[in-house]
Amino acid sequence: MLRMLRGPVNTSYTWKIMISFVLVLLIPVTLSAVFIYIRSVQYVEDQSKTALKEALAKEKENVHQIFNDYRKLGSQIAQYPLLISYFDDLYMSDTNKIDFSYHYLNSFMDWVRSLETTEYHFRFFTANDNTFQNEWIYHSKPYGNEAWFEEAIQATYSAPYWENLHKARILDYDKVKNPAIRDQEISLFVPMLSYTTNDRNTLLEIFIAPDAIFGGLGKMEEFKQGAVFVYDSVGQLVYESNHHPAGVLSQLSSQLNKAEQSTSNFVTKVGSQSFLTEIQTLENPNYRIIGMFPQNLVIQETTKARNTFVVCLVAALILMILISYVFSRKLMKKIKRLVKVMRSVQKGNLNTQVVIEGNDEIDELGKDFNRMLNRINELIETVYKTEILQKDALLKALENQVNPHFLYNTLETIKMMAEINREREISDALTSLGAMVRYNLTKDNRLVLITEEIEQIRSYCSLQNLMMNGRLELVCSIAEQIYSLKMLKLILQPIVENAILHGFRNFDGQCVIKISAEVYQNNIRFTICDNGNGIEPGKLRALRERLENNHKNRLSPGENEIGLSNVNDRLKLAYGSCYGIEIESEMREGTRIYISIPVID
């Protein structure tokens, strides 16, 4: 079971896509095809049943028309005035009867004789014993006690009466030349009313061979492969087509006992063969006409539909597989191309790019991957350049200093010599210079306490005062809690150095440098101002542009403003582009420099 569950996970993505496509397409197509197939089979069966029903209805209509024709023929004969007069006249003498028969009745009987065929014949049963008996005319009294005659008398009170299939009755004067034709017959009894008594004194019997009525059944195309049966009202078989399968009658009889309704359809099984069966009921006379059609012929049609369905389904499946294969290959081509680029990037090749050929989701993913690679390259270049620039800035800051190890050892020696010679000023200067050297030597380029940075500036200004004859004054207005915070090393000292070298050049008065600091919005803002010469407007604009452009347009090492650029670069590299130096200056009123750094405990 676990293997079956793991199988789809371990299957290649191409096969997963193909299987997904096939399933997505195959399931609805198969369901639709099965639905159509079932509906087609049902349609074929319904059409076959409908065709069988319509064909049997036509057969029923034909039989009904034949019965009507015989009924009309019987009515015409029974209503013939000469016959009614002949059977009605009880007081006619023999001479008159002979004369009537010779002049009138014989001509009529010749006409009736011309109507007779091997399929049907006529008889008259009259209560008038004065009539002459012959092959057409019989006295009714001898047959009055027979069941068939009593039933005919009772049934013809209101209308003609059809007697069910019965054995042919060969009477005394019956001149049928071939009685075997009428071994079984159907009789139609039509009453003849008397002119004088308005009562039935004569019955006309037309006895008909069943083939004359039903012989045309089973000739239609629908029944050439099946069979047609006719049963009368008492359930005896009246007619059967000659091509019915053996054993169908017994099976059909049992089915008919269950089919009480006037019209029904069902399936009759005879051995291994099944038949669609339809019943049509004929009224007056009451007969049931049964049509049977082999179900295997219907199955042949449904088999054709099934075979067509299977062929179409297989063709659709092959087409779906081909379409799925083409789409999956096209899709996987893009995915493999993307994977190839990813593996190349994994090996360290960041200069590659995904080839984009469209606008689908995978192409969008490729575009995002290309943008990500470009961003990575930009970040790598930025970080690399940042490291180079940071190291370069530190190097340039240190290049402005004397080698600290050599300078520190030399200063210690000179200091000792000054103390021996009791040169106090020289000793103090050397002490300040030694503190500066020690600061550079023992502190790295990361973070120092602000108080240490201020002490470095004090030492520097103390040395500068030796050359300025005490005209330099350093004023620090910094809150006590700010001294314990941290900042980058050598940030303030280059600014102070710039003020002394440039702001007080050729300056004759008292030189004052003020350093203040305040905390706002989690930042520290230093202000270094002097009362020196100030900066010319043109030079001030150029200096501000260089500082705004940061390291992209920094000054060469030989320029005087290297200290400002160096400090500005280091601040932005360390803290971000929102930090750095701002300059305000006016000629002969001095210069103000603002430095912003974040608060660091």
N, C-alpha and C positions, 0 to 999 in steps of 0.2 A: 504493500500500500504506500509506504514511504517512497519507494522508487517511482511509483506512478505520480506521486505529488511532486517529487523532485524533477521528474522528467521535463515538464514544461519550463521549469526554471533554467535547466541546463541546455535547453534547445536554443539554437541560434536565433537571433532576432529576425533574420530573414524568414525563417520558417514560421516563427510566431506571427509575423505580419501576414504571410501567405495564408496560414491557417485561419487567422482572424478574418481576412478578406473572404475566404471561401465560406466560413461559417456564417458571416454576416450576410453574404449573398445567397448561400445555399439554403439556409433555413427558410427565409421567406419564399424563395423560388420553389422549394420542395413543397412547402405547405400550400402555396398557391396552386402548384401543379397537381398535388393530390386532391385538393378541393375541386379543381377543374375536372380532373379525371373522374372523381366520384359523381360530380354533377353531370358529366358527359355520359357515364354509364347509366345514371338515373334517367337522363334525357332519352337515351336509346331505348331503355326499358319502357319509359312512359310513351315514347313514340310508337313502339311495337304494340303496347297495350291499346293505345289510341287507334292505331291502324287496324288492329284486330277487332276492336269494338265497332269502328266505322264500317269495316267490311261486313261484319256479321249483321249490323243494322241494315245494310243494303240487301243482304240475303233475306233478312226478315221482311223487309219491304216488298221484295219480289214475291215471297211466299204469300204475304198478306194480299197482294194484288191478285195472285192466282185464286186464292180463296174467294175474293170479291167477284172475280170473273165467273166462277162457278155459281156463286150466290145469285148474281145477276141473271145468269142463264136459267137457273131454276125458277127465279121469279118471273121471267118472261114466259116460260112454259106454263107455270102454274096459273098465270093470269090470262091465258089464251081463251077467248070467249067460247069458241067451238067446243073445247075440251070441257070447260065448266058446264056448258049446256048439256053435253053428252052424259057426263057423270051425274048431273043434277036431275034429269027428267026421269022420274020414277014411273010415269004412266005412258011412256012412249011404247007403241006396239012394235013387234018384231019387224013388221014390214017397214014401219017408219025408221026403225033403227038401222035396218039394212040400207034403206034409201039414204039416211043421213050419213051412214058410214061410207057409202059408195060415192056420194057426191062431195061431201065436205071433210069427213074425218080422215079418209084415206090420203087425201092430198096433204093434210097436216102431218100425218104419221110418216109420210114419205120425207117431209122436211125434217122431222125429228130423227128419222133413220139416217139421213145424210149428215146429221150432227154427230152421230155416234162414232167413236174411234175405239182402238184397242185399249186406250187409257181410261175411258169412262163409258157408262151405259145408263139407260133410263128404265124405270118401272113406275107404274101407277097402282096404288092399292086403294080400291074404292069400296064404299059400303053399299053401293047400288048393285044389287044382284042381277038386275036386268041387263047389265052390260055384257058384251061378249068378252071372254078371256082369250088372251093371246100372249105372245112373248113380251108385250109391254104392259098389258092390263091384267091385274089379279084382283079377285075378290078378297077383301080384308078379313072376312069372318074366319077363315081357317088359321089365320096367324094372330088372332086376337089374344090368345093366351101366351104367346111367346114373349119372353122378357124384352128382347130387342124392340119388338113392335110396340109393347106397352110403354116402354121408355120413350120411343119416338112420338107416340100419341100424346103423352104427358108433356114432353119438351117442346112441342110445336104449338102450344096454345097462343104464344105471343110472337114468335119469330121462327125462322128456319132453324133446324137443329142439325149439328154435325155430330155424327157418331164416331167414337174412337176407332182406331184400327181394329179390325175384326176379320175373322175367317170368312172367305167369300161364301155367300148363300146362293147355291144353285137351285132354283125353283123349277116347277114342272115345265113351264113354257120358256125357260131360259135357253136361248139359242146361241149362247156364247161359243164361238168356234174354238177358242183356245183357253179353257178355264184356268190353266196354270198361270196365266198372266195375272189373274185375280185371285191368287191363292190368299193374299192379304189385301184388304181394300178399306177405303174410308167412304162412308155414306153421308150424303146430304139429304135431309128430309125437309120438303117444303109443303105446307098445308095449302089445300085448294078449297075456298069457301063456296058454299052453295048460294045461288041467287035467291032461292025460295026460302030457305031456313036460316041463311047467314051463319051456317055451321060448317065445320070441316067434315065433309063426307068422303074426301079423297086425299091421299098423301102421295106426293111425287118423291121418289127416291132416285138420286143420282149417285151411283156407286163408282168410285174412282180408284184407280191404282195409285199407290203412294208415290211412285216415280213420276206420275203426271204432275204432282204438286211439288215434290221435293227433289226431283231428278236434276234440277239445275244447280243445286247446292254443291259447294266444294269446287266449283270451276274457277273461282276468282284466284288471282295470283297469291293472295295471302294464305290460302288454304291448300295450295298445291303441295306444300311440304308438311301440311298438318292434316286435320280431319274435321268433318262436320257431322253432328248427330242431332236427331230430332226425337224427342220423347213426348208422348201424349200426357193427358191430365192424370192418368192412373199410373204413370211411370214406365210404360212399356216402350221399347225402342221401335220407332216408326221408320226411321231412315238412318242410314250410315253411309258415309263415303267409302269408296272401295280401297283407299290407301291409308287406312288408319293402322297404327302399330298394334301388334298382338298384345292382348292383355289389357288394353286400355278400357274396355267396356266395364269389366269388373271394378277397376279402380275408379272409373268415372261414376259408376252407380253409387259407390260409397261416398264420393264427394258430393253428389247431387243431393243425398239425404241430409247433408249438413247445410247445403245452400238453399235455404227456404225463401230467400228474397227473390223478387221477380227478376232482378238484374244483378249479377255479381261477377267478379273475376277472381281467380285464384290460380294456384300452380298445382297441376296434377302430376304425380310421380308414377311412372310405370317402369319398374325395374330400376335401371340406372339412368333412364331418360326422363326428363321433365318437360312439361308442356304448359305454356300459358293458356289458360282456359277462360272463355267469356260466355256468359249466358244471356240470351235475349228471349223474353217471354212474349208469346203471341196470344192475344185475346180473341175469343169467339172465332174459331175454336181455340181452346186453351192448349197451346203447345209450347215446349221449351226447345229452342234452337241453341245448340252448344257448338262453339268453334274452338278448335285447339291448334296451337302453333308451337312447333318445337323450340324450346328455350335455348337449345344449343346454337340456333341461328342468331338469336339475340346476343348470345355470348360471343359468337364470332365477330359481331359488330363491336362489342365491348372489348374483345381481344385486340381488334385493330386499333381501337382507341387507346388501349393499354400499351400496345407496342409503340404506337406513335408517341405516347406520353413518355415511355422509357427512353426512346431515341432522343426526344427533345430534352429530357432531363440529363442524359449523358452528355449530349452536345452542350447544354448549358453549363454542366459541371466542368467540361474540358475548357470551354470559353472562360469560365470564371477563374479556373486555375491559371490559364494563360494571362488573363488580365491581372490577376493577383501577382503572378510572377513578374510581369513587366513593371507594375507599380512598385512592388517590393524591391526589385532591383534598382529602379530609379531612386526610390527613397533611401535604400541602403547605400547607394553610391554616394549620396550626400553625407550620410552618417559616417561611412568609412573615411571619406575625405576629412571630415571634422575630427574623427578619432586619430587619423594619421598626423594631423597638425598638432593635436593635443599631445601625442607621444613625442613629437619633435620638440615641443616646448618643454616637455618633461625632461628631455635629455639636455636642455639648456639653450636650445635655439629659439631665441625670442624675436628673431627678425622674420619669421615665417608668417604667412597670412592664409586664411581660409578663402578659397575661390567661391564667389557668390554667383549663382546662375538663375536665381528666381526670387520670389517674394513670399514663399511659404514659411511655416514656423521654423523649419530647420535652417532655412536661409537667414531668418531673423536671428536664430541662435548663433549662426556663423558670424553675422554682423556684430552681435554683442561680444562674441569671443574676440573678434578683431579689435573692437574698441577696448576690450579689457587688456589685450596685448599692448596696444598703443599706450594705454594708461600706465601699464607696468613699466614699459620702456621709459616713459616720461618720468615716472617716480624714481626709477633706478638712476636715470641721468641726473635728476634733481638731487637725490641723496648723494650720488657720487660727487657731483659738483659741490654740494654743500660741504662734504667732508674735505675736499681739496681746498675750497675757499676758507673753511674754518682753520685748517692747518696753515694755509698761506697767511691768514690774518694774524694768527699767533706768531708765526715766524717773523712777519714784518714788524709786529709789536716788539718782539725780542731783539730784532736786528738793530733797533734804535737804542738798545741798551748795550753796555759793555759786557763782555763775557763775565758773568757773575762770580765764578770760582776764582778766576785770576784777580778780578777787581777786589773781591772781598778779602783775599789774603794780602794783597798789596796795601789796602786801606788799613788793615790791622797793624801792619808794620809801620806805616807812616804815623798812625795814631800814637803808637808807643813812643816813637821818636818825638812827637810833639809834646807829649806829657813829660818826657825826660827833660826837654828844653823849656818846660813851663809855658807852652804856647796854647792857652786855654781856648781861644777862638778856633784855632785850627783843629784842636781836639774835638770841640763840639760839632764842627762841620763834618769832620770825619765820622763822628758818631751817627749823625743824620744820614750820611751817605752809606754807612754800614748797615743801618736799618733798612734802607731802600734795597740794598743788595741782598740782604738776608730775606726780605719780603719776596723778591723775585726768585731767589734760590729755593726757598722752602715751600712756597705755595705753587700749586699747579694752576692750570688754566681754567679750572672749573669754578667753584664758588668759594667766596671768602666772606667774612663778616664785614658789614659796612663800616664798622669802627676801625677794622684793619685797613680798609681802603682809605679812610680819612687820615689815619696816622701816616700812611704812605705819602699822602699829599702834604701833610705838615712837614715831613722830613724833606720832601722835595722843595717846598717853599723856603725852608730854613736854609738850604744850600743856595737857592737862587738869591736870597737876601744878601749873601756875601758879595755877590757881583753887583747888586743894586744898592749897595750902601745903606741897607735897612729901609728902603723906600717901599718895600712890598709888605702888604698887610693882608692876612688871610682871616676871614670871618666865617665861621660855621654856625648856622642856625638850624640845628637838626634835633628833633625830639629824642629823648633818651631811649624810648622803646624802638625807634627805627635803627639804632646802632646795633641791636641784637639780630636784625634780619640779615639775609645773605644776598650777594650780588656777584656778577662776574668780576674777575680780577682785571685790573688796569683799565677801568672804564672812565673814572673821573680824572685820573692823573694826566692822560693825554689832552683832555680839555683844558685843564689848568696850564699845562705846558704850552698849548697853543695860544692861550691868552697872554702869557708872559712874553713869548717869542714874537708874536705878531701884534697883539693889542697894545703892548707897552713899548714897542720899538720907537725910539726917538721921542719918548714921553718923559717930560721933565718933572711932573708933579708926583704926588703920593699915589702909588699903585695899589688899588684895593680889589681884592677878589672875594666875592661872597658866595658861599655854598649853602643852600637851603634844601629841605626835603619835606614833602607832605604825602600822606596816604589818602587815596581816594579810589573808590570802586575796586578795591583789592589790587591797586597798583601804587607804585611809588613814583613820584615825579620830582626829579632833581632839577634845581635851577642854579646854573653857574653864571654869574654876571661879573663884569669888570667895568671900570670907568676909563678904559683906554681909548684908542683912536677910533674904534669902530671899523666897519667894512664898507668899502665903496659899493654903491647899488649894483653896478654891473657885475662885480665880482661876487656879491652876495647872491644874485640870481643864478650865476653859474654854479656856485657852491651848492645851492639848494637843489638844482637839477641833478647834480652828481649824487647828492645824498638820496634823492627820490628814486633814481635809476639803480641805486644799490650797487651790487658788484658788477652789473653789466657795463657800467661806464666809470669804473673806479679810477682814481688818480694813479699815476706812476709813482714809484717810490721817491723820486727826486723832488716832488712838490711839497710845499709847506703844509698843505691841508691833509697830509697823509694820516695824521692822528685822528681827525674827525671822520674820515672815510673808514678807517680801520675800526673805530669804535662803532660806527653805524652798522657796518657789515656784521660785526660780531653780535650785536644786539638782535638784529633781524634773523641771523642764522640760529641763534640760541633760543629766542623767545617767540619769533614770528614776525610777519611783515607789519603788524600793527604797532610794533615797538620800534624805537630808534631815536634820532636826534632832530630837534627843531631849532632854528636859528632866527634871532631877531637882532638887528643892529642898526645904529644910526651914526653917521659920521660925527666924531668928537663928543659922543655921548656914551660910548661903550657898546658892549655886545652882551646879549643874553642867550644862553644855550640851555634847552630843556631836554632832559633825558628821562624816558619812561621805561620802567621795568616792572615785572610782576612782583607781588609780595611773596617772598620765599622764607619760610621759617628756618 
